[in-house]
C-alpha cells in the first residue's frame, strides 16, 4: 500500500473543506495550548494575517480546571479553503500548541 503524498493529502483536505463549507465565509477554530504567557496574544496576531478577520465577539479563552491548558475558541472570516489549511500550518508553529480542532 502506497502512502499518500503531501500534495494529495492537501488536495483531499481542500475537497472536504469546500464540500462542507462556503467560502468566503466564517470558519471556527479551536486551539488547545499550554497556559503560557503571551500565547493568546500570539494567536490573536496570527488570526489577523493573510486575509483572515477575527470576529472579536467570538473569541473566548476558557482555561482547564487545573490551569495547565487554555482552549482558544475563535471564529474567523476566511477568503477560501486554502486559507484554513494555511492558518492551521501557522498555528502548528506556535510554541505550546497541544491540539488543533
C-alpha positions as CSV (number, residue, x, y, z in Angstrom):
1,X,0.0,0.0,0.0
2,X,1.5,3.4,-1.0
3,X,1.5,6.4,1.2
4,X,-0.4,9.5,0.1
5,X,1.9,12.4,-0.9
6,X,1.6,15.7,1.0
7,X,0.1,17.2,-2.2
8,X,-2.5,14.6,-2.4
9,X,-3.3,15.0,1.3
10,X,-3.8,18.7,0.8
11,X,-6.0,18.2,-2.3
12,X,-8.1,15.8,-0.3
13,X,-8.4,18.2,2.6
14,X,-9.3,21.1,0.3
15,X,-12.0,19.0,-1.3
16,X,-13.5,18.1,2.1
17,X,-13.5,21.7,3.2
18,X,-15.0,23.0,0.0
19,X,-17.7,20.4,0.2
20,X,-18.7,21.2,3.7
21,X,-18.3,25.0,3.9
22,X,-19.0,28.1,1.8
23,X,-16.1,30.4,1.0
24,X,-15.5,33.2,1.6
25,X,-17.2,33.0,5.0
26,X,-16.9,32.2,8.7
27,X,-14.9,29.2,10.0
28,X,-14.5,28.1,13.6
29,X,-11.1,27.1,15.1
30,X,-10.3,25.7,18.5
31,X,-6.6,25.7,19.6
32,X,-5.7,23.9,22.8
33,X,-2.4,25.3,24.2
34,X,-0.3,25.2,27.3
35,X,-1.2,28.1,29.5
36,X,1.9,30.1,29.0
37,X,2.3,33.9,29.0
38,X,1.8,35.5,25.6
39,X,0.2,32.6,23.8
40,X,-3.2,34.3,23.5
41,X,-1.7,37.5,22.0
42,X,0.3,35.4,19.5
43,X,-2.9,33.6,18.4
44,X,-4.7,36.9,18.0
45,X,-1.9,38.3,15.9
46,X,-2.0,35.2,13.6
47,X,-5.8,35.5,13.3
48,X,-5.4,38.9,11.7
49,X,-3.0,37.9,8.9
50,X,-3.2,37.0,5.3
51,X,-6.8,37.9,4.6
52,X,-8.2,36.5,7.8
53,X,-10.5,38.5,10.0
54,X,-11.3,37.7,13.6
55,X,-14.8,38.1,14.9
56,X,-13.8,39.5,18.4
57,X,-17.2,38.7,20.0
58,X,-16.5,35.0,19.1
59,X,-13.0,34.8,20.6
60,X,-13.2,33.1,24.0
61,X,-10.4,31.5,26.1
62,X,-11.6,29.3,28.9
63,X,-8.9,27.6,30.9
64,X,-8.8,24.0,32.1
65,X,-9.8,23.2,35.7
66,X,-6.1,22.5,36.5
67,X,-5.0,25.8,34.9
68,X,-2.4,24.0,32.8
69,X,-4.2,24.5,29.4
70,X,-6.2,27.1,27.5
71,X,-8.8,26.4,24.9
72,X,-8.8,29.3,22.4
73,X,-12.1,29.2,20.5
74,X,-12.4,31.6,17.6
75,X,-14.5,32.4,14.6
76,X,-12.6,33.9,11.6
77,X,-13.8,35.1,8.2
78,X,-11.7,33.2,5.7
79,X,-11.4,34.0,2.0
80,X,-11.1,30.4,0.7
81,X,-10.4,26.8,1.8
82,X,-6.7,27.2,1.3
83,X,-6.7,29.9,4.0
84,X,-8.0,27.4,6.5
85,X,-5.1,24.9,5.8
86,X,-2.5,27.7,5.8
87,X,-3.8,29.0,9.1
88,X,-3.6,25.5,10.6
89,X,0.0,25.3,9.4
90,X,0.9,28.6,11.0
91,X,-0.8,27.5,14.3
92,X,1.3,24.4,14.4
93,X,4.4,26.6,14.6
94,X,3.4,28.3,17.8
95,X,5.1,27.1,20.9
96,X,2.8,25.3,23.3
97,X,0.1,24.2,20.9
98,X,-1.2,20.9,22.1
99,X,-4.1,20.2,19.7
100,X,-5.9,21.8,16.8
101,X,-9.6,21.3,16.2
